[in-house]
Amino acid sequence: MVSGMETLRRLLAAGLFLMAGSASAADPPALAGPRPPGGWLSEARFGMAAHDPWSPEAGSANLAGLLLFRRPFLPASAPAALVPLPHLGFSASLGGKTSHVHAGVTWQVDLTDRLFVEGSLGAAFHDGHTGRAIPAGRNALGCRALFREAASVGYRLDGGWTVTAGLEHLSNAGRCNANRGLTNVGVMLGYRF
């Protein structure tokens, strides 16, 4: 039987493989701004985050990745900001703390041609501690499956590249005995397809 940590490692490896393959197959656009329709992948991001700097798990960093997929539909009369982009992502602790994979939807609102904000909702699965006896220096997360919310601000660079800074919070919303939660803050470099 495959352990939870091994499953998480396999999911992280698959996500990195998809991101690397998608990035190498695309032709870079000439300018920033709205992209023409086509293909299933909207953007791939990779970056670093401070691992829950306000918790017992503080003091380490995470590698993070995110795949944003194209909107499954966009009615002609609806603003794009109202229809979310599906996403898959991961956050892998470099300090042996809690890592997770996540999926959900992301709303993206353009403030200018280059500046945008995002909000995300979804679910996450982690390899952290869920029992009543939590070792020192670890978060009590209560459940294996958690809710995930995220917010970020981004900037579109030339050549299809983006940079985003944001935070994500994972919590069981009181569904389990322990609910310390987990909050990561970081920056990501992305490429739009």
Salt bridges, closest charged atoms under 4 A:
GLU6 OE2 - ARG10 NE 3.38
GLU43 OE2 - ARG45 NE 2.89
GLU57 OE1 - HIS51 NE2 2.60
GLU57 OE2 - ARG138 NE 3.14
ASP110 OD1 - ARG156 NH2 2.67
GLU118 OE2 - ARG45 NH2 2.68
ASP158 OD1 - ARG114 NH2 2.79
GLU168 OE1 - HIS100 NE2 3.41
GLU168 OE1 - ARG148 NE 2.75
